[in-house]
Structures are given as structure tokens and as C-alpha cells.
Amino acid sequence: MNSNNFRVFDGVNSNANFSSTDVALSEGDVDLGAMPEWDLTDLYDGPQSSQLQADLKHSQEEAVSFQSDFQGKIAEIASKEDGGAALHKAVQRYEALNDKLGRIASYGQLLYSSDNENPVHAKLHGDLMEQITSISSNLLFFGLEFNRLEDAQIEKLLENEELAHYKPWIDDLLYERPYQLSDDLEKLFHDKSVVGRGAWSRLFNETMTSLRFEVGDETLALEPTLNLLQSPDGEKRRIAAEAVEVVLDKEKRLFTQITNTLAKDKEIADRWRKFEDVADSRHLSNRVEREVVDALVSAVRSKYDRISHRYYSLKAKWLGVDVMDYWDRNAPLPNDSQRSIPWAEAQDTVLSAYHGFAPEMKDIAQQFFDKNWIDAPLRPGKAQGAFSHPTVPSAHPFVLINYQGKPRDVQTLAHELGHGVHQVLAGKQGALMAPTPLTLAETASVFGEMLTFQAQLKKAQNDVERHSLLAAKVEDMINTVVRQIAFYCFERKVHEARRNGELTSEQLNDFWIEVQGESLGPAIRLSEGYGTYWSYVPHFIHAPFYVYAYAFGDCLVNSLYAVYADAEEGFQEKYFEMLSAGGTKHHKELLAPFGLDASDPSFWDRGLSVIENMIDELEKLDQAL
């Protein structure tokens, strides 16, 4: 349960003093042109910022004052005639504090993500998290006491129009009421988080960032090593994959210990809160019913043979083999262009696609480039992967990617800017109601990808280029849908088995091979060494069961885009209204204007049929080429 609403981004990834000659950054060190790096001065002007220290001091004083004014008094205030007005003022103060604390936390996280091997950044991030945890512990009582009010009493309070503005936030509190513990227990869970889950997550981040992989005569960090799995040179792919196997196997004891500890930590919290299923706490935070997620997982698994198995059999044929090794899964096709895409071209591609959908969408995204809200270059110590951090409504989002000029990097840019546009639009809801459940957050990002892909597909010059684009999109969708559901199944195995005792590295490896073999099919050969690859996936550490949100968003977007393609007018306005709602509406309410319902059992089959149809078209193009 998260009684505090400020968003401390726990990291899809994380972050030192290396010179550019210490570590090779990318294959061939291709010149991709000038790329933007973050300007974090919109938050604070540096680690020693006097404003940062002033905001910390003010937050501490205001939190103590807020606690003095309201702790133990919510029920009394609510019983008064003007209780609604008084509580409205209290919620406003609480929201302002959340925004201030969120700004501080965001700065620490983003600075750390930019270089988590820098000891100054790491210490500042750690110190800020400790101080914020201490300050916010003074605020825990507010949501807890609010949840002890009777339903009829809350309905009476909401007759006050100003307090009624916050009804979605109050409803969110009430969703968590059945899992709420005593004040003392909630405070204990909260205070220990910085030396519990938070500390283990930081250990994972800093360990993963520090790993180095010997690939031929180069020493690489994880990100560029994994990038080599997309190399057109099969031998480079094999060497890179086996280098990952060697290092992850060497570190397996540590990663197994981290996984065991965090899984047990979650089991303890779930048991105390009386969650029945290992993923129920994630479903609650996503505001999605377990039955909806179960239907999604069942639908995807039932289509493994029609989607991933079928596609990888085609790809093996294109590569001239009967069975591919796992390191060939993301290999480029023989007819794919091998040129690196300069940053300026990637920027133009995404912005043009966004403009084609709606000029307003392009204008919002343009700010990320013009105002240095993006950190794009690969460098030592920088967080792996990509994310868009919403920060707080009084500021703006920041996007991190590791751009290496691959076609998938262009799609990643479109994906993260989709998040960014969403976060900008939702910001008007304020610090308490701007945050969006993961399932709907991934909808905006995947829609941005789809717009970019469709714009590229329209420009295809011939069947060969169309085939290449379609194949790349199908692979991305398999990675987003099939692979993420396999990840979810792996997590379920881990957390269910952990209830019966500690897991060995061999058990974790076996779980990984089992779910990957089921999802990828007979056309991909999984070596024993591949069993360790579970250990580098950061989502398992930072946000258990996050991964199904990607599949949720992709399948939803497939249906949503079909509505857009058939709509004569008005779709864009509805889409912006959906994004602007932030966390104020449930997925059923948000999708109703489009005639969509994710709780309909047939909904997921419609989304998955889009991927099947693309594979059908690839088979037809095969015959024509």
C-alpha cells in the first residue's frame, strides 16, 4: 500500500568516472550526430543547490506542522458541518507537500540515473531517499485516517464541491482500505523500506552498471553488449551472447540472493496485507481486475503457436537454418538495411509521425528536444534501457534512452515520447491525480510507436522494404506481448515457489528456460548458459509483475488504432481527453468513448489478431518476393 502519492521512480534501470577510452561504447563507435543530454536545472541547479536544501527544510517543517494540525483529528473534522471545506484545505496542503517531495526525489533519481558510478550522485540519491522517507513518514496518518471514515460520512463530505474535485484520489484510497494495516505497522513498513527493498534495488543497479563483458578484444558494459545481439554478423552475436552468459553465471550467487530477498520481502508484505495471489498487489496499483489480467495471459499463451512459434519458424527460413540459436532471435534479416540512423533523422521520423496524428502531439514532443528534456547518448555509468520519468506537475517529464542508431532505437524514442506526452497532458490533474496506472501508461507509449511504424510503412518504396518493416514490427510486438507475458509467467513461478523456501540459481535458471521455451517455440535453440539471462531484467527487481502492462498496452493499442483508422473525425480529441485524465478514471471508463472494453473476454483476441494478420502478410510477401 502506498499511502504517499509522490512518485519516486524506482528505476526500470539506474547510475563514475570513466574516460571514453576505458570502455567501448558501441559497435564501431558510429557518429550519430549531436544528441541532447539532460538539463536538470529545471529541478535544481546542482547537487549543492541552496534551493534544494531550502526545499528539504521547508518540507520537513511543513510535514511536522501538517501532522500536528491533523493527526488523530480527521474523524472529528469530518463530523463538523464545514468538514468538507476543512478537509479540502488539508488535501491541498498534502498535495503541495507531495509535489515538493516528488521534485526532490526526482532530481536525486535522475542525477543518479545519469551516472550511478559517480559516488557523489550515489550518495546524494541515497541521502535524499532517507530524508524523504523520514519526512513522508509524518504524512502516513492522513490516508490511513481518511480510510477509517464511514462510507456515508465520505459521501456527505463530497457534497463540498472543492473536496469533490479530489474524489478520484479518495476513491484510490478506498481501493486500498481492505489491505490497510495499523498506523504503527504502516510506519514500520515505510521507514524500513530505505534499508530494505530500496537498498537491494540500489545494489542491483550499481552492480549491473559496473559489470564488464569481454567481447573479442573489446570491454563493454551491458547495454552495448546486448546491442551486439542485433549485429548482422552472426559470429559477433554468438560471442556477445556467450560473454553475457559468462559474466551472469559468475555473478549468479549475488543476483539469486537479491531475488530471494526481494521475493521474500514481498511475500511478507502480501501476507500481512492479506493479498491472496502473488500479483494482486500489482493489480491493485494498476487498478485492473485479476480476471482481466488472467484473460490477457490466457489469450496470449493460447496464441504462442500462431504468433511467436510461427514467426520464428519463418525467420529461421529467412536466415537459412532450420533452428536459430537464441542469440539470433533479434538478428537483422538479410535484406535489412544496415545503415545507422543519425539522431536528427530519428527525431524527424518520430515528430513527423506525431504531427500526422495531431499537431498538438508533435508540439508537446518537440519540447523534449528543444529544452533538453532528453538524455540520449550512451556513456559509462548511465542507466541501461530507457524510461520517461514524470517528475511532478510543477515541473515536466525527462526521457532517458541509450541511442545507438538501430531501427529499434527509433521505436524506443517514439515509445518514451508517448509516455512524455501523456505525462505532460496528465500533469494538469495535480500531484495526487496525475499518476496513471501502468496499464494505461503503456497504452500511450505503444500508441506512439504504432503511429511511427504506420508512418514508416506508408513510405515503403517496394515489397522488400515493406517486408523488412513488417518483420521488424512483428518482432517488436512479440517482444512486447509474448516475451512480457513469458516474463510474467516466470515471475509467478518465482514468487509462488519462494513461498516454500529459498530458490537456488539452478531453479531460477530452469524456470527461465521453461517459460522461454514455451513462448519462443521449437525454432529457437536455448543453450544451458541462456538460463542466467533472467538476472539482468530490472523490472523483476524494481517493480514485480510490471511486465504484463506492456502486453496490456500493446493489445489495447492494436484495437485502439483500428478505431482510429476507421474514424472519420473526433478520435484525436477523445485520445487527448483520455491522456489528460491521468489517474482520475478507471480503464473501463476511459475506453468506453472508443467502444472498447478490456473486461470483454474477446477483447484480447482482437488485439492479438492484428499481430497474426501481419504474419499472414509476411507469408504472402514471401511468396511474391
KAFEN-V83222 format. One record per pair of residues at least 6 apart in sequence whose ideal C-beta (glycine too) atoms are under 8 Angstrom apart, sorted by sequence separation. I is the first residue (numbers start at 1). GAP is how many residues later the second one is. If there is no record, write none. Layout:
I_GAP / I_GAP
//
This chain:
45_6 / 77_6 / 80_6 / 115_6 / 116_6 / 157_6 / 158_6 / 180_6 / 213_6 / 231_6 / 275_6 / 277_6 / 283_6 / 316_6 / 332_6 / 355_6 / 367_6 / 368_6 / 391_6 / 403_6 / 428_6 / 460_6 / 497_6 / 520_6 / 534_6 / 591_6 / 597_6 / 598_6 / 44_7 / 70_7 / 114_7 / 212_7 / 213_7 / 230_7 / 248_7 / 283_7 / 316_7 / 321_7 / 324_7 / 354_7 / 355_7 / 375_7 / 390_7 / 391_7 / 402_7 / 427_7 / 539_7 / 564_7 / 591_7 / 596_7 / 44_8 / 149_8 / 181_8 / 212_8 / 213_8 / 220_8 / 228_8 / 229_8 / 270_8 / 273_8 / 316_8 / 341_8 / 354_8 / 389_8 / 401_8 / 426_8 / 539_8 / 563_8 / 77_9 / 78_9 / 112_9 / 116_9 / 158_9 / 212_9 / 213_9 / 228_9 / 231_9 / 275_9 / 315_9 / 319_9 / 388_9 / 389_9 / 403_9 / 426_9 / 457_9 / 460_9 / 494_9 / 517_9 / 581_9 / 588_9 / 77_10 / 111_10 / 112_10 / 211_10 / 215_10 / 270_10 / 280_10 / 283_10 / 352_10 / 388_10 / 389_10 / 403_10 / 426_10 / 497_10 / 516_10 / 588_10 / 211_11 / 228_11 / 229_11 / 267_11 / 270_11 / 279_11 / 351_11 / 354_11 / 388_11 / 389_11 / 401_11 / 423_11 / 564_11 / 587_11 / 588_11 / 112_12 / 158_12 / 209_12 / 213_12 / 228_12 / 229_12 / 266_12 / 269_12 / 312_12 / 319_12 / 387_12 / 388_12 / 401_12 / 457_12 / 578_12 / 74_13 / 77_13 / 111_13 / 112_13 / 209_13 / 215_13 / 277_13 / 386_13 / 387_13 / 456_13 / 457_13 / 513_13 / 578_13 / 111_14 / 208_14 / 226_14 / 279_14 / 319_14 / 351_14 / 386_14 / 422_14 / 494_14 / 497_14 / 516_14 / 225_15 / 266_15 / 318_15 / 319_15 / 350_15 / 351_15 / 386_15 / 401_15 / 513_15 / 578_15 / 108_16 / 109_16 / 154_16 / 318_16 / 386_16 / 400_16 / 453_16 / 457_16 / 577_16 / 108_17 / 312_17 / 383_17 / 385_17 / 399_17 / 494_17 / 513_17 / 225_18 / 226_18 / 315_18 / 351_18 / 382_18 / 384_18 / 399_18 / 493_18 / 512_18 / 513_18 / 225_19 / 422_19 / 509_19 / 512_19 / 574_19 / 70_20 / 108_20 / 154_20 / 216_20 / 382_20 / 399_20 / 453_20 / 512_20 / 574_20 / 69_21 / 107_21 / 108_21 / 215_21 / 399_21 / 490_21 / 493_21 / 510_21 / 512_21 / 222_22 / 347_22 / 397_22 / 419_22 / 422_22 / 490_22 / 493_22 / 509_22 / 512_22 / 105_23 / 216_23 / 220_23 / 373_23 / 375_23 / 397_23 / 421_23 / 422_23 / 508_23 / 509_23 / 511_23 / 571_23 / 66_24 / 104_24 / 105_24 / 146_24 / 215_24 / 373_24 / 374_24 / 375_24 / 378_24 / 215_25 / 371_25 / 373_25 / 374_25 / 375_25 / 376_25 / 377_25 / 378_25 / 419_25 / 490_25 / 509_25 / 147_26 / 373_26 / 374_26 / 375_26 / 376_26 / 377_26 / 378_26 / 386_26 / 397_26 / 418_26 / 419_26 / 489_26 / 508_26 / 66_27 / 105_27 / 146_27 / 147_27 / 213_27 / 374_27 / 376_27 / 396_27 / 397_27 / 418_27 / 421_27 / 449_27 / 505_27 / 508_27 / 66_28 / 104_28 / 215_28 / 388_28 / 396_28 / 418_28 / 487_28 / 147_29 / 214_29 / 367_29 / 368_29 / 386_29 / 387_29 / 388_29 / 390_29 / 416_29 / 418_29 / 419_29 / 486_29 / 489_29 / 143_30 / 147_30 / 213_30 / 386_30 / 415_30 / 418_30 / 486_30 / 489_30 / 62_31 / 66_31 / 101_31 / 213_31 / 368_31 / 388_31 / 396_31 / 415_31 / 417_31 / 418_31 / 560_31 / 563_31 / 214_32 / 387_32 / 388_32 / 486_32 / 563_32 / 143_33 / 147_33 / 213_33 / 343_33 / 390_33 / 415_33 / 486_33 / 563_33 / 63_34 / 101_34 / 213_34 / 393_34 / 414_34 / 415_34 / 446_34 / 485_34 / 486_34 / 560_34 / 62_35 / 101_35 / 212_35 / 388_35 / 393_35 / 414_35 / 556_35 / 144_36 / 211_36 / 390_36 / 393_36 / 483_36 / 560_36 / 390_37 / 393_37 / 394_37 / 414_37 / 482_37 / 559_37 / 59_38 / 62_38 / 393_38 / 411_38 / 414_38 / 144_39 / 392_39 / 211_40 / 556_40 / 59_41 / 393_41 / 411_41 / 58_42 / 59_42 / 97_42 / 141_42 / 144_42 / 410_42 / 411_42 / 556_42 / 140_43 / 207_44 / 390_44 / 490_44 / 559_44 / 562_44 / 55_45 / 59_45 / 94_45 / 390_45 / 140_46 / 494_46 / 552_46 / 140_47 / 207_47 / 373_47 / 559_47 / 55_48 / 56_48 / 94_48 / 555_48 / 558_48 / 559_48 / 562_48 / 55_49 / 368_49 / 491_49 / 495_49 / 555_49 / 558_49 / 561_49 / 137_50 / 140_50 / 487_50 / 490_50 / 557_50 / 558_50 / 204_51 / 556_51 / 559_51 / 52_52 / 90_52 / 365_52 / 368_52 / 487_52 / 555_52 / 558_52 / 137_53 / 487_53 / 491_53 / 554_53 / 555_53 / 558_53 / 136_54 / 137_54 / 204_54 / 491_54 / 52_55 / 203_55 / 365_55 / 364_56 / 365_56 / 491_56 / 133_57 / 134_57 / 346_57 / 364_57 / 367_57 / 388_57 / 488_57 / 133_58 / 200_58 / 346_59 / 488_59 / 43_60 / 133_60 / 343_60 / 350_60 / 361_60 / 364_60 / 487_60 / 488_60 / 133_61 / 200_61 / 201_61 / 349_61 / 353_61 / 364_61 / 200_62 / 343_62 / 485_62 / 43_63 / 44_63 / 342_63 / 346_63 / 350_63 / 354_63 / 484_63 / 485_63 / 488_63 / 43_64 / 47_64 / 130_64 / 340_64 / 341_64 / 346_64 / 350_64 / 408_64 / 484_64 / 129_65 / 197_65 / 200_65 / 340_65 / 341_65 / 407_65 / 411_65 / 340_66 / 341_66 / 347_66 / 484_66 / 485_66 / 40_67 / 43_67 / 346_67 / 350_67 / 354_67 / 484_67 / 74_68 / 197_68 / 341_68 / 408_68 / 72_69 / 129_69 / 196_69 / 341_69 / 481_69 / 482_69 / 40_70 / 71_70 / 75_70 / 87_70 / 480_70 / 481_70 / 40_71 / 60_71 / 67_71 / 70_71 / 74_71 / 78_71 / 336_71 / 480_71 / 38_72 / 56_72 / 63_72 / 66_72 / 67_72 / 70_72 / 74_72 / 84_72 / 88_72 / 91_72 / 47_73 / 63_73 / 66_73 / 72_73 / 75_73 / 83_73 / 84_73 / 87_73 / 480_73 / 481_73 / 40_74 / 47_74 / 64_74 / 67_74 / 71_74 / 74_74 / 75_74 / 79_74 / 83_74 / 84_74 / 88_74 / 480_74 / 481_74 / 56_75 / 60_75 / 63_75 / 70_75 / 74_75 / 78_75 / 84_75 / 85_75 / 88_75 / 91_75 / 38_76 / 59_76 / 63_76 / 66_76 / 78_76 / 84_76 / 87_76 / 126_76 / 37_77 / 47_77 / 85_77 / 125_77 / 477_77 / 84_78 / 85_78 / 88_78 / 91_78 / 56_79 / 78_79 / 84_79 / 122_80 / 189_80 / 122_84 / 241_84 / 241_85 / 241_86 / 185_87 / 238_87 / 240_87 / 116_89 / 117_89 / 238_89 / 116_90 / 237_90 / 181_91 / 237_91 / 6_92 / 117_92 / 181_92 / 5_93 / 6_93 / 116_93 / 117_93 / 180_93 / 4_94 / 8_94 / 179_94 / 234_94 / 237_94 / 354_94 / 357_94 / 6_95 / 7_95 / 179_95 / 356_95 / 6_96 / 15_96 / 178_96 / 179_96 / 4_97 / 8_97 / 9_97 / 15_97 / 234_97 / 354_97 / 7_98 / 8_98 / 11_98 / 14_98 / 15_98 / 229_98 / 350_98 / 353_98 / 354_98 / 6_99 / 7_99 / 14_99 / 15_99 / 16_99 / 18_99 / 232_99 / 353_99 / 356_99 / 9_100 / 13_100 / 15_100 / 16_100 / 17_100 / 229_100 / 230_100 / 231_100 / 232_100 / 8_101 / 15_101 / 16_101 / 17_101 / 229_101 / 230_101 / 231_101 / 353_101 / 11_102 / 14_102 / 15_102 / 16_102 / 179_102 / 229_102 / 230_102 / 350_102 / 353_102 / 15_103 / 16_103 / 349_103 / 352_103 / 353_103 / 232_104 / 446_104 / 16_105 / 179_105 / 438_105 / 15_106 / 232_106 / 349_106 / 15_107 / 349_107 / 442_107 / 446_107 / 450_107 / 454_107 / 176_108 / 438_108 / 441_108 / 442_108 / 445_108 / 446_108 / 450_108 / 175_109 / 443_109 / 444_109 / 439_110 / 442_110 / 443_110 / 446_110 / 447_110 / 438_111 / 442_111 / 446_111 / 450_111 / 175_112 / 441_112 / 442_112 / 439_113 / 440_113 / 443_113 / 447_113 / 439_114 / 443_114 / 447_114 / 172_115 / 439_117 / 443_117 / 8_121 / 8_124 / 481_127 / 447_128 / 335_129 / 6_130 / 481_130 / 337_131 / 4_132 / 335_132 / 336_132 / 335_133 / 478_133 / 477_134 / 4_135 / 333_135 / 444_135 / 3_136 / 4_136 / 336_136 / 3_137 / 474_137 / 477_137 / 333_138 / 3_139 / 4_139 / 3_140 / 474_140 / 3_141 / 473_141 / 474_141 / 470_144 / 474_144 / 330_145 / 436_146 / 437_146 / 435_147 / 436_147 / 440_147 / 470_147 / 471_147 / 434_148 / 435_148 / 439_148 / 470_148 / 288_149 / 330_149 / 433_149 / 434_149 / 287_150 / 433_150 / 437_150 / 440_150 / 286_151 / 288_151 / 425_151 / 429_151 / 433_151 / 467_151 / 470_151 / 285_152 / 286_152 / 287_152 / 428_152 / 429_152 / 285_153 / 286_153 / 318_153 / 385_153 / 426_153 / 429_153 / 224_154 / 384_154 / 425_154 / 426_154 / 428_154 / 429_154 / 467_154 / 223_155 / 425_155 / 426_155 / 427_155 / 429_155 / 466_155 / 467_155 / 315_156 / 426_156 / 422_157 / 425_157 / 426_157 / 421_158 / 463_158 / 467_158 / 221_159 / 223_161 / 463_161 / 464_161 / 222_162 / 223_162 / 463_162 / 221_163 / 311_163 / 5_164 / 311_164 / 311_167 / 3_170 / 308_170 / 307_171 / 209_172 / 3_173 / 2_174 / 209_174 / 307_174 / 308_174 / 1_175 / 209_175 / 307_175 / 208_176 / 230_176 / 227_177 / 1_178 / 205_178 / 230_178 / 304_178 / 1_179 / 223_179 / 227_179 / 1_180 / 224_180 / 300_181 / 300_182 / 3_183 / 301_184 / 1_185 / 300_185 / 4_186 / 3_187 / 14_187 / 10_188 / 14_188 / 297_188 / 301_188 / 23_189 / 296_189 / 11_190 / 15_190 / 326_190 / 10_191 / 14_191 / 297_191 / 329_191 / 13_192 / 14_192 / 297_192 / 11_194 / 14_194 / 15_194 / 24_194 / 326_194 / 14_195 / 24_195 / 329_195 / 23_196 / 24_196 / 328_196 / 23_197 / 27_197 / 23_198 / 26_198 / 326_198 / 25_199 / 323_199 / 324_199 / 325_199 / 326_199 / 24_200 / 27_200 / 323_200 / 324_200 / 325_200 / 326_200 / 26_201 / 27_201 / 322_201 / 323_201 / 324_201 / 326_201 / 323_202 / 325_202 / 27_204 / 326_204 / 316_207 / 312_208 / 313_208 / 315_208 / 27_209 / 279_209 / 312_209 / 313_209 / 313_210 / 308_211 / 309_211 / 312_211 / 279_212 / 308_212 / 309_212 / 312_212 / 278_213 / 279_213 / 308_213 / 309_213 / 278_214 / 304_214 / 309_214 / 358_214 / 304_215 / 357_215 / 361_215 / 279_216 / 305_216 / 360_216 / 278_217 / 301_217 / 304_217 / 358_217 / 278_218 / 301_218 / 358_218 / 278_221 / 267_228 / 266_229 / 263_231 / 267_231 / 263_232 / 267_232 / 264_234 / 259_235 / 263_235 / 260_238 / 263_240 / 260_242 / 260_243 / 259_244 / 256_247 / 256_248 / 256_249 / 259_249 / 297_251 / 300_251 / 253_252 / 256_252 / 296_252 / 252_253 / 293_255 / 296_255 / 300_255 / 296_256 / 293_259 / 296_259 / 114_261 / 282_261 / 282_262 / 117_263 / 118_263 / 169_263 / 282_263 / 286_263 / 115_264 / 117_264 / 169_264 / 282_264 / 288_264 / 115_265 / 116_265 / 168_265 / 279_265 / 115_266 / 116_266 / 166_266 / 279_266 / 114_267 / 115_267 / 116_267 / 166_267 / 278_267 / 114_268 / 113_269 / 114_269 / 113_270 / 1_272 / 113_274 / 113_276 / 259_276 / 266_278 / 110_279 / 256_279 / 262_279 / 109_280 / 249_280 / 252_280 / 255_280 / 110_281 / 259_281 / 263_281 / 245_282 / 259_282 / 262_282 / 2_283 / 106_283 / 246_283 / 249_283 / 252_283 / 258_283 / 245_284 / 248_284 / 251_284 / 106_285 / 245_285 / 248_285 / 106_286 / 114_286 / 113_287 / 242_287 / 245_287 / 248_287 / 103_288 / 110_288 / 245_288 / 248_288 / 102_289 / 103_289 / 106_289 / 241_289 / 244_289 / 102_290 / 110_290 / 103_291 / 103_292 / 106_292 / 244_292 / 99_293 / 98_294 / 99_294 / 99_295 / 287_296 / 287_299 / 288_299 / 287_300 / 307_301 / 314_301 / 300_304 / 307_304 / 311_304 / 314_304 / 299_305 / 303_305 / 307_305 / 310_305 / 314_305 / 292_306 / 295_306 / 299_306 / 306_306 / 292_307 / 311_307 / 32_308 / 35_308 / 291_308 / 295_308 / 296_308 / 300_308 / 307_308 / 314_308 / 32_309 / 33_309 / 34_309 / 295_309 / 299_309 / 303_309 / 306_309 / 30_310 / 32_310 / 33_310 / 288_310 / 289_310 / 32_311 / 33_311 / 222_314 / 208_328 / 42_329 / 102_329 / 208_330 / 99_331 / 39_332 / 99_332 / 36_333 / 39_333 / 98_333 / 205_333 / 38_334 / 39_334 / 98_334 / 204_334 / 37_335 / 38_335 / 95_335 / 96_335 / 36_336 / 38_336 / 95_336 / 38_337 / 95_337 / 204_337 / 36_338 / 37_338 / 94_338 / 36_339 / 37_339 / 36_340 / 37_340 / 201_340 / 35_341 / 91_341 / 200_341 / 201_341 / 35_342 / 43_348 / 26_352 / 43_352 / 25_353 / 42_353 / 25_354 / 42_354 / 25_355 / 23_357 / 22_358 / 40_358 / 20_359 / 38_360 / 18_362 / 38_362 / 18_363 / 16_364 / 16_365 / 15_366 / 15_367 / 15_368 / 35_368 / 14_369 / 13_370 / 14_370 / 13_371 / 32_371 / 11_372 / 13_372 / 32_372 / 12_373 / 13_373 / 32_373 / 12_374 / 13_374 / 30_374 / 12_375 / 30_375 / 11_376 / 27_377 / 9_378 / 26_378 / 26_379 / 9_380 / 9_381 / 7_383 / 7_385 / 6_386 / 13_387 / 172_411 / 168_415 / 168_416 / 168_417 / 6_425 / 5_426 / 5_427 / 7_428 / 5_430 / 14_524 / 13_525 / 12_526 / 11_527 / 12_527 / 12_530 / 11_531 / 12_531 / 10_532 / 10_533
//
